[in-house]
Amino acid sequence: MRLNFYSFFFIFAIISSVVCSKTRYVHGMHRYYTKHKLSNFNEETFALASADAEIQHQHHLRHQHEEVPWPVKKEAVVEGDLVLGGLMMVHEREESITCGPVMPQGGVQALETMLYTLDRVNKAEEAVLPGISLGAHILDDCDKDTYGLEMAVDFIKG
């Protein structure tokens, strides 16, 4: 089955919106449960909370991060004649540093979907855009609104 240019990008837009909406939902639920899991204290949950706090403390002792000032730009660049911009949530929010660990389900999947689509368009047997290659400049907003705003301003500045 052959897809024309508009069909291909329509499918890409649908896939991207599904992946992004699912990512935002899952990440929102993760934040909700992380934030509210200790709201009802009794002796049993207090013991669990103490154990969780101890594990987090040990994690911070093993992985000491110094304060990193913004902007630390996390980006993926694919050269092309026409460059598409993307702002994706690849890393988790972290309070002590700019970006936390990579979110394997969601952010990375959306990034890989965009890169895969660009490869398919650029390397199609029958050229979708004859003589033009698509590129991308994808920035990571680290699930922080203020940092995402800075990245969006970087897009505008060029």
Helices and strands as residue ranges (DSSP letters): H 5-36, H 43-62, E 75-78, E 82-88, H 107-122, E 134-140, H 145-157
